[in-house]
Amino acid sequence: MSTELWEYRPGSSHPAAGPGLVGYEVQATDGPVGPVERDTGDHLLVDAESWVPGTRVLVPVGLVARVDHLELAVHLDCPRARLSSAPAAAVDLTAPDER
């Protein structure tokens, strides 16, 4: 994947500091994906249980088209099918966030 996928686009309105996007709902162009469980700065770990049971997906932040802080939503510029080719989320969710 290109470096641009792992960096926010200019104007995406991601908070530079603060709690990040944990809890925000991720919306693909064709529907909801799920809530953000972890925001690492270069990708979002999203609980996609409501879309594909038992699934968590890594969403590179370069796919973020915009962040709506009033609606607590992250809007992507791609359909959910594109996320199915993302790397598997092999992350220990019980470990503390390393930020």
HELIX and SHEET records of a PDB file:
HELIX    1   1 THR A    3  TRP A    6  5                                   4    
HELIX    2   2 VAL A   61  LEU A   63  5                                   3    
HELIX    3   3 ARG A   80  LEU A   83  1                                   4    
SHEET    1   A 6 ARG A  56  PRO A  60  0                                        
SHEET    2   A 6 HIS A  43  ASP A  47 -1                                        
SHEET    3   A 6 GLY A  31  ASP A  39 -1                                        
SHEET    4   A 6 GLU A  25  ALA A  28 -1                                        
SHEET    5   A 6 ALA A  73  LEU A  76  1                                        
SHEET    6   A 6 VAL A  64  ASP A  68 -1                                        
END                                                                             
